[in-house]
């Protein structure tokens, strides 16, 4: 695989006022994840890639991110949730069940 883990953060904004991840701080969470992955030396080919995504169609659970190729969906509220996903899912290989969307 080109990346062991590929994280996609929904950063969708809706102009009609409907609920969306952008209204719940998704950009800041994306920025934090990208920075932490780099700080921990996890970024790059064969490791982890963090990307922006448009609507992932799970707006009621936002902010939302998905990790491929595992296909694990998470709802995240703050940077401590992101840190827990990094430490537990990306480093230790275990799903963070309390944040997982099914």
N, CA, C and O atoms as a GROMACS GRO file, in nm:
protein
  408
    1UNK      N    1   0.083  -0.119   0.000
    1UNK     CA    2   0.000   0.000   0.000
    1UNK      C    3   0.087   0.126   0.000
    1UNK      O    4   0.195   0.129   0.060
    2UNK      N    5   0.038   0.225  -0.067
    2UNK     CA    6   0.113   0.348  -0.072
    2UNK      C    7   0.114   0.418   0.064
    2UNK      O    8   0.217   0.472   0.106
    3UNK      N    9  -0.002   0.417   0.133
    3UNK     CA   10  -0.012   0.468   0.271
    3UNK      C   11  -0.070   0.358   0.358
    3UNK      O   12  -0.165   0.290   0.318
    4UNK      N   13  -0.015   0.340   0.475
    4UNK     CA   14  -0.069   0.243   0.568
    4UNK      C   15  -0.206   0.290   0.619
    4UNK      O   16  -0.298   0.210   0.632
    5UNK      N   17  -0.216   0.420   0.648
    5UNK     CA   18  -0.342   0.480   0.692
    5UNK      C   19  -0.363   0.609   0.613
    5UNK      O   20  -0.272   0.690   0.600
    6UNK      N   21  -0.484   0.627   0.563
    6UNK     CA   22  -0.520   0.747   0.489
    6UNK      C   23  -0.642   0.807   0.558
    6UNK      O   24  -0.751   0.750   0.554
    7UNK      N   25  -0.623   0.924   0.621
    7UNK     CA   26  -0.730   0.991   0.696
    7UNK      C   27  -0.796   1.096   0.609
    7UNK      O   28  -0.729   1.179   0.548
    8UNK      N   29  -0.928   1.093   0.606
    8UNK     CA   30  -1.006   1.193   0.535
    8UNK      C   31  -1.097   1.265   0.634
    8UNK      O   32  -1.176   1.202   0.703
    9UNK      N   33  -1.084   1.396   0.640
    9UNK     CA   34  -1.166   1.481   0.727
    9UNK      C   35  -1.268   1.554   0.644
    9UNK      O   36  -1.234   1.623   0.548
   10UNK      N   37  -1.396   1.540   0.680
   10UNK     CA   38  -1.499   1.618   0.614
   10UNK      C   39  -1.483   1.764   0.656
   10UNK      O   40  -1.487   1.796   0.774
   11UNK      N   41  -1.467   1.851   0.557
   11UNK     CA   42  -1.458   1.995   0.582
   11UNK      C   43  -1.570   2.069   0.509
   11UNK      O   44  -1.560   2.188   0.483
   12UNK      N   45  -1.675   1.995   0.477
   12UNK     CA   46  -1.786   2.051   0.399
   12UNK      C   47  -1.855   2.167   0.469
   12UNK      O   48  -1.880   2.163   0.590
   13UNK      N   49  -1.886   2.269   0.391
   13UNK     CA   50  -1.964   2.384   0.437
   13UNK      C   51  -2.092   2.390   0.356
   13UNK      O   52  -2.090   2.373   0.234
   14UNK      N   53  -2.203   2.414   0.424
   14UNK     CA   54  -2.331   2.426   0.354
   14UNK      C   55  -2.379   2.570   0.365
   14UNK      O   56  -2.394   2.624   0.475
   15UNK      N   57  -2.402   2.631   0.253
   15UNK     CA   58  -2.442   2.772   0.251
   15UNK      C   59  -2.587   2.793   0.293
   15UNK      O   60  -2.627   2.905   0.325
   16UNK      N   61  -2.667   2.686   0.294
   16UNK     CA   62  -2.808   2.701   0.328
   16UNK      C   63  -2.834   2.692   0.479
   16UNK      O   64  -2.950   2.697   0.522
   17UNK      N   65  -2.728   2.681   0.559
   17UNK     CA   66  -2.743   2.677   0.704
   17UNK      C   67  -2.766   2.540   0.763
   17UNK      O   68  -2.774   2.526   0.885
   18UNK      N   69  -2.778   2.437   0.679
   18UNK     CA   70  -2.796   2.301   0.731
   18UNK      C   71  -2.669   2.256   0.805
   18UNK      O   72  -2.560   2.305   0.778
   19UNK      N   73  -2.687   2.163   0.896
   19UNK     CA   74  -2.577   2.111   0.975
   19UNK      C   75  -2.466   2.057   0.885
   19UNK      O   76  -2.492   1.988   0.786
   20UNK      N   77  -2.342   2.090   0.920
   20UNK     CA   78  -2.227   2.040   0.845
   20UNK      C   79  -2.105   2.039   0.936
   20UNK      O   80  -2.102   2.107   1.039
   21UNK      N   81  -2.005   1.962   0.898
   21UNK     CA   82  -1.885   1.947   0.980
   21UNK      C   83  -1.811   2.079   1.001
   21UNK      O   84  -1.754   2.103   1.107
   22UNK      N   85  -1.812   2.164   0.899
   22UNK     CA   86  -1.742   2.293   0.910
   22UNK      C   87  -1.796   2.378   1.024
   22UNK      O   88  -1.722   2.456   1.084
   23UNK      N   89  -1.924   2.365   1.055
   23UNK     CA   90  -1.986   2.441   1.165
   23UNK      C   91  -1.939   2.395   1.302
   23UNK      O   92  -1.963   2.462   1.402
   24UNK      N   93  -1.872   2.280   1.307
   24UNK     CA   94  -1.833   2.220   1.434
   24UNK      C   95  -1.681   2.208   1.451
   24UNK      O   96  -1.633   2.121   1.522
   25UNK      N   97  -1.608   2.296   1.384
   25UNK     CA   98  -1.463   2.303   1.405
   25UNK      C   99  -1.380   2.200   1.330
   25UNK      O  100  -1.268   2.170   1.371
   26UNK      N  101  -1.432   2.147   1.222
   26UNK     CA  102  -1.360   2.043   1.148
   26UNK      C  103  -1.224   2.090   1.097
   26UNK      O  104  -1.128   2.013   1.098
   27UNK      N  105  -1.215   2.215   1.052
   27UNK     CA  106  -1.088   2.264   0.997
   27UNK      C  107  -0.977   2.262   1.104
   27UNK      O  108  -0.865   2.220   1.076
   28UNK      N  109  -1.009   2.307   1.224
   28UNK     CA  110  -0.911   2.307   1.332
   28UNK      C  111  -0.867   2.166   1.370
   28UNK      O  112  -0.750   2.144   1.401
   29UNK      N  113  -0.960   2.072   1.368
   29UNK     CA  114  -0.926   1.932   1.398
   29UNK      C  115  -0.838   1.873   1.289
   29UNK      O  116  -0.744   1.799   1.318
   30UNK      N  117  -0.869   1.904   1.165
   30UNK     CA  118  -0.786   1.861   1.053
   30UNK      C  119  -0.644   1.916   1.068
   30UNK      O  120  -0.546   1.842   1.054
   31UNK      N  121  -0.634   2.046   1.096
   31UNK     CA  122  -0.503   2.110   1.111
   31UNK      C  123  -0.423   2.047   1.224
   31UNK      O  124  -0.303   2.023   1.210
   32UNK      N  125  -0.489   2.019   1.335
   32UNK     CA  126  -0.422   1.955   1.449
   32UNK      C  127  -0.371   1.816   1.410
   32UNK      O  128  -0.256   1.782   1.438
   33UNK      N  129  -0.455   1.736   1.345
   33UNK     CA  130  -0.415   1.601   1.305
   33UNK      C  131  -0.296   1.604   1.211
   33UNK      O  132  -0.201   1.528   1.227
   34UNK      N  133  -0.301   1.692   1.114
   34UNK     CA  134  -0.190   1.703   1.018
   34UNK      C  135  -0.060   1.740   1.088
   34UNK      O  136   0.045   1.682   1.061
   35UNK      N  137  -0.068   1.837   1.179
   35UNK     CA  138   0.050   1.880   1.254
   35UNK      C  139   0.104   1.768   1.343
   35UNK      O  140   0.225   1.744   1.346
   36UNK      N  141   0.015   1.700   1.416
   36UNK     CA  142   0.060   1.593   1.508
   36UNK      C  143   0.123   1.476   1.433
   36UNK      O  144   0.223   1.420   1.477
   37UNK      N  145   0.062   1.439   1.321
   37UNK     CA  146   0.117   1.328   1.242
   37UNK      C  147   0.260   1.362   1.198
   37UNK      O  148   0.348   1.276   1.203
   38UNK      N  149   0.283   1.485   1.156
   38UNK     CA  150   0.417   1.528   1.117
   38UNK      C  151   0.511   1.530   1.238
   38UNK      O  152   0.624   1.482   1.230
   39UNK      N  153   0.464   1.587   1.351
   39UNK     CA  154   0.547   1.594   1.472
   39UNK      C  155   0.593   1.456   1.518
   39UNK      O  156   0.705   1.440   1.567
   40UNK      N  157   0.506   1.358   1.504
   40UNK     CA  158   0.536   1.222   1.550
   40UNK      C  159   0.615   1.142   1.447
   40UNK      O  160   0.647   1.025   1.470
   41UNK      N  161   0.646   1.203   1.334
   41UNK     CA  162   0.723   1.134   1.230
   41UNK      C  163   0.645   1.024   1.160
   41UNK      O  164   0.704   0.928   1.110
   42UNK      N  165   0.513   1.038   1.156
   42UNK     CA  166   0.428   0.936   1.096
   42UNK      C  167   0.385   0.969   0.954
   42UNK      O  168   0.320   0.887   0.889
   43UNK      N  169   0.419   1.088   0.904
   43UNK     CA  170   0.372   1.132   0.772
   43UNK      C  171   0.461   1.077   0.662
   43UNK      O  172   0.582   1.066   0.678
   44UNK      N  173   0.399   1.043   0.552
   44UNK     CA  174   0.476   1.008   0.434
   44UNK      C  175   0.441   0.873   0.376
   44UNK      O  176   0.360   0.798   0.431
   45UNK      N  177   0.502   0.844   0.263
   45UNK     CA  178   0.478   0.720   0.191
   45UNK      C  179   0.502   0.601   0.283
   45UNK      O  180   0.602   0.595   0.355
   46UNK      N  181   0.409   0.508   0.280
   46UNK     CA  182   0.419   0.388   0.363
   46UNK      C  183   0.369   0.409   0.505
   46UNK      O  184   0.365   0.315   0.584
   47UNK      N  185   0.332   0.532   0.537
   47UNK     CA  186   0.287   0.562   0.673
   47UNK      C  187   0.147   0.623   0.670
   47UNK      O  188   0.050   0.554   0.638
   48UNK      N  189   0.136   0.752   0.705
   48UNK     CA  190   0.005   0.815   0.720
   48UNK      C  191  -0.005   0.938   0.630
   48UNK      O  192   0.091   1.014   0.614
   49UNK      N  193  -0.123   0.956   0.573
   49UNK     CA  194  -0.156   1.075   0.494
   49UNK      C  195  -0.286   1.132   0.549
   49UNK      O  196  -0.381   1.058   0.574
   50UNK      N  197  -0.292   1.264   0.568
   50UNK     CA  198  -0.411   1.332   0.617
   50UNK      C  199  -0.462   1.422   0.505
   50UNK      O  200  -0.389   1.507   0.455
   51UNK      N  201  -0.588   1.403   0.466
   51UNK     CA  202  -0.647   1.478   0.356
   51UNK      C  203  -0.779   1.542   0.394
   51UNK      O  204  -0.850   1.497   0.483
   52UNK      N  205  -0.809   1.651   0.322
   52UNK     CA  206  -0.939   1.716   0.330
   52UNK      C  207  -1.036   1.637   0.242
   52UNK      O  208  -0.996   1.577   0.142
   53UNK      N  209  -1.162   1.637   0.282
   53UNK     CA  210  -1.265   1.576   0.201
   53UNK      C  211  -1.385   1.669   0.197
   53UNK      O  212  -1.406   1.751   0.286
   54UNK      N  213  -1.462   1.654   0.093
   54UNK     CA  214  -1.591   1.723   0.087
   54UNK      C  215  -1.688   1.645   0.174
   54UNK      O  216  -1.648   1.572   0.264
   55UNK      N  217  -1.814   1.660   0.147
   55UNK     CA  218  -1.917   1.596   0.229
   55UNK      C  219  -1.901   1.444   0.229
   55UNK      O  220  -1.892   1.381   0.124
   56UNK      N  221  -1.898   1.387   0.349
   56UNK     CA  222  -1.893   1.242   0.364
   56UNK      C  223  -2.031   1.187   0.397
   56UNK      O  224  -2.046   1.068   0.424
   57UNK      N  225  -2.133   1.274   0.395
   57UNK     CA  226  -2.274   1.237   0.409
   57UNK      C  227  -2.309   1.177   0.545
   57UNK      O  228  -2.398   1.092   0.554
   58UNK      N  229  -2.241   1.222   0.649
   58UNK     CA  230  -2.276   1.179   0.785
   58UNK      C  231  -2.281   1.302   0.874
   58UNK      O  232  -2.230   1.302   0.986
   59UNK      N  233  -2.344   1.405   0.823
   59UNK     CA  234  -2.345   1.538   0.884
   59UNK      C  235  -2.397   1.540   1.028
   59UNK      O  236  -2.350   1.620   1.110
   60UNK      N  237  -2.492   1.455   1.060
   60UNK     CA  238  -2.549   1.454   1.195
   60UNK      C  239  -2.451   1.406   1.300
   60UNK      O  240  -2.478   1.417   1.420
   61UNK      N  241  -2.338   1.352   1.258
   61UNK     CA  242  -2.237   1.299   1.351
   61UNK      C  243  -2.110   1.382   1.351
   61UNK      O  244  -2.010   1.341   1.410
   62UNK      N  245  -2.111   1.498   1.286
   62UNK     CA  246  -1.991   1.576   1.263
   62UNK      C  247  -1.931   1.638   1.386
   62UNK      O  248  -1.998   1.653   1.488
   63UNK      N  249  -1.805   1.672   1.377
   63UNK     CA  250  -1.713   1.647   1.267
   63UNK      C  251  -1.684   1.498   1.249
   63UNK      O  252  -1.681   1.420   1.345
   64UNK      N  253  -1.665   1.460   1.124
   64UNK     CA  254  -1.647   1.320   1.088
   64UNK      C  255  -1.516   1.303   1.013
   64UNK      O  256  -1.476   1.388   0.933
   65UNK      N  257  -1.450   1.190   1.041
   65UNK     CA  258  -1.331   1.150   0.965
   65UNK      C  259  -1.340   1.000   0.940
   65UNK      O  260  -1.406   0.927   1.014
   66UNK      N  261  -1.274   0.954   0.834
   66UNK     CA  262  -1.269   0.812   0.804
   66UNK      C  263  -1.124   0.775   0.774
   66UNK      O  264  -1.049   0.852   0.714
   67UNK      N  265  -1.086   0.657   0.818
   67UNK     CA  266  -0.951   0.607   0.797
   67UNK      C  267  -0.957   0.489   0.702
   67UNK      O  268  -1.023   0.388   0.729
   68UNK      N  269  -0.888   0.502   0.588
   68UNK     CA  270  -0.877   0.394   0.492
   68UNK      C  271  -0.736   0.340   0.492
   68UNK      O  272  -0.645   0.415   0.528
   69UNK      N  273  -0.711   0.216   0.455
   69UNK     CA  274  -0.804   0.124   0.391
   69UNK      C  275  -0.895   0.050   0.488
   69UNK      O  276  -0.979  -0.028   0.443
   70UNK      N  277  -0.882   0.070   0.617
   70UNK     CA  278  -0.964  -0.004   0.714
   70UNK      C  279  -1.112   0.029   0.704
   70UNK      O  280  -1.196  -0.054   0.738
   71UNK      N  281  -1.145   0.150   0.659
   71UNK     CA  282  -1.284   0.191   0.649
   71UNK      C  283  -1.348   0.217   0.784
   71UNK      O  284  -1.466   0.191   0.804
   72UNK      N  285  -1.268   0.268   0.878
   72UNK     CA  286  -1.318   0.298   1.012
   72UNK      C  287  -1.358   0.446   1.018
   72UNK      O  288  -1.277   0.534   0.989
   73UNK      N  289  -1.483   0.470   1.056
   73UNK     CA  290  -1.538   0.605   1.065
   73UNK      C  291  -1.537   0.651   1.210
   73UNK      O  292  -1.568   0.575   1.302
   74UNK      N  293  -1.500   0.778   1.229
   74UNK     CA  294  -1.498   0.836   1.363
   74UNK      C  295  -1.571   0.969   1.364
   74UNK      O  296  -1.573   1.042   1.265
   75UNK      N  297  -1.630   0.999   1.479
   75UNK     CA  298  -1.679   1.133   1.508
   75UNK      C  299  -1.582   1.190   1.610
   75UNK      O  300  -1.546   1.123   1.707
   76UNK      N  301  -1.540   1.314   1.590
   76UNK     CA  302  -1.441   1.376   1.678
   76UNK      C  303  -1.493   1.512   1.724
   76UNK      O  304  -1.551   1.587   1.646
   77UNK      N  305  -1.470   1.541   1.850
   77UNK     CA  306  -1.520   1.666   1.907
   77UNK      C  307  -1.408   1.767   1.930
   77UNK      O  308  -1.424   1.886   1.907
   78UNK      N  309  -1.293   1.717   1.976
   78UNK     CA  310  -1.184   1.808   2.010
   78UNK      C  311  -1.049   1.740   1.982
   78UNK      O  312  -1.043   1.626   1.937
   79UNK      N  313  -0.942   1.814   2.009
   79UNK     CA  314  -0.808   1.763   1.978
   79UNK      C  315  -0.771   1.642   2.063
   79UNK      O  316  -0.688   1.561   2.020
   80UNK      N  317  -0.830   1.627   2.180
   80UNK     CA  318  -0.800   1.508   2.261
   80UNK      C  319  -0.854   1.382   2.193
   80UNK      O  320  -0.795   1.275   2.205
   81UNK      N  321  -0.967   1.395   2.121
   81UNK     CA  322  -1.018   1.281   2.044
   81UNK      C  323  -0.922   1.246   1.932
   81UNK      O  324  -0.895   1.128   1.908
   82UNK      N  325  -0.871   1.346   1.863
   82UNK     CA  326  -0.774   1.323   1.756
   82UNK      C  327  -0.649   1.256   1.811
   82UNK      O  328  -0.599   1.159   1.753
   83UNK      N  329  -0.599   1.306   1.922
   83UNK     CA  330  -0.480   1.248   1.984
   83UNK      C  331  -0.504   1.102   2.022
   83UNK      O  332  -0.417   1.017   2.002
   84UNK      N  333  -0.622   1.072   2.076
   84UNK     CA  334  -0.654   0.934   2.112
   84UNK      C  335  -0.658   0.844   1.988
   84UNK      O  336  -0.611   0.730   1.993
   85UNK      N  337  -0.713   0.892   1.879
   85UNK     CA  338  -0.716   0.814   1.755
   85UNK      C  339  -0.575   0.792   1.702
   85UNK      O  340  -0.542   0.682   1.658
   86UNK      N  341  -0.492   0.894   1.708
   86UNK     CA  342  -0.353   0.879   1.663
   86UNK      C  343  -0.281   0.774   1.747
   86UNK      O  344  -0.221   0.681   1.693
   87UNK      N  345  -0.288   0.788   1.878
   87UNK     CA  346  -0.216   0.697   1.967
   87UNK      C  347  -0.272   0.554   1.963
   87UNK      O  348  -0.196   0.458   1.959
   88UNK      N  349  -0.403   0.542   1.964
   88UNK     CA  350  -0.465   0.410   1.975
   88UNK      C  351  -0.482   0.342   1.840
   88UNK      O  352  -0.442   0.226   1.824
   89UNK      N  353  -0.539   0.410   1.743
   89UNK     CA  354  -0.565   0.347   1.613
   89UNK      C  355  -0.440   0.343   1.525
   89UNK      O  356  -0.401   0.237   1.475
   90UNK      N  357  -0.377   0.458   1.506
   90UNK     CA  358  -0.266   0.464   1.412
   90UNK      C  359  -0.138   0.401   1.466
   90UNK      O  360  -0.066   0.335   1.392
   91UNK      N  361  -0.110   0.420   1.593
   91UNK     CA  362   0.015   0.368   1.649
   91UNK      C  363  -0.002   0.227   1.706
   91UNK      O  364   0.080   0.140   1.679
   92UNK      N  365  -0.109   0.205   1.784
   92UNK     CA  366  -0.128   0.074   1.849
   92UNK      C  367  -0.212  -0.024   1.768
   92UNK      O  368  -0.216  -0.143   1.799
   93UNK      N  369  -0.281   0.026   1.664
   93UNK     CA  370  -0.359  -0.061   1.578
   93UNK      C  371  -0.493  -0.105   1.634
   93UNK      O  372  -0.547  -0.208   1.593
   94UNK      N  373  -0.547  -0.029   1.729
   94UNK     CA  374  -0.675  -0.064   1.790
   94UNK      C  375  -0.778   0.044   1.762
   94UNK      O  376  -0.748   0.163   1.767
   95UNK      N  377  -0.900   0.002   1.732
   95UNK     CA  378  -1.009   0.097   1.706
   95UNK      C  379  -1.049   0.164   1.836
   95UNK      O  380  -1.057   0.100   1.941
   96UNK      N  381  -1.075   0.294   1.829
   96UNK     CA  382  -1.125   0.370   1.944
   96UNK      C  383  -1.277   0.358   1.940
   96UNK      O  384  -1.345   0.439   1.877
   97UNK      N  385  -1.328   0.258   2.007
   97UNK     CA  386  -1.469   0.224   1.998
   97UNK      C  387  -1.563   0.336   2.042
   97UNK      O  388  -1.671   0.351   1.985
   98UNK      N  389  -1.524   0.414   2.142
   98UNK     CA  390  -1.614   0.519   2.192
   98UNK      C  391  -1.635   0.630   2.090
   98UNK      O  392  -1.733   0.705   2.100
   99UNK      N  393  -1.546   0.643   1.993
   99UNK     CA  394  -1.559   0.746   1.890
   99UNK      C  395  -1.602   0.691   1.755
   99UNK      O  396  -1.627   0.767   1.661
  100UNK      N  397  -1.611   0.560   1.744
  100UNK     CA  398  -1.640   0.498   1.616
  100UNK      C  399  -1.786   0.516   1.576
  100UNK      O  400  -1.876   0.501   1.658
  101UNK      N  401  -1.807   0.547   1.449
  101UNK     CA  402  -1.941   0.550   1.390
  101UNK      C  403  -1.964   0.418   1.318
  101UNK      O  404  -1.877   0.370   1.245
  102UNK      N  405  -2.077   0.360   1.340
  102UNK     CA  406  -2.108   0.232   1.272
  102UNK      C  407  -2.231   0.247   1.185
  102UNK      O  408  -2.273   0.151   1.121
   0.00000   0.00000   0.00000
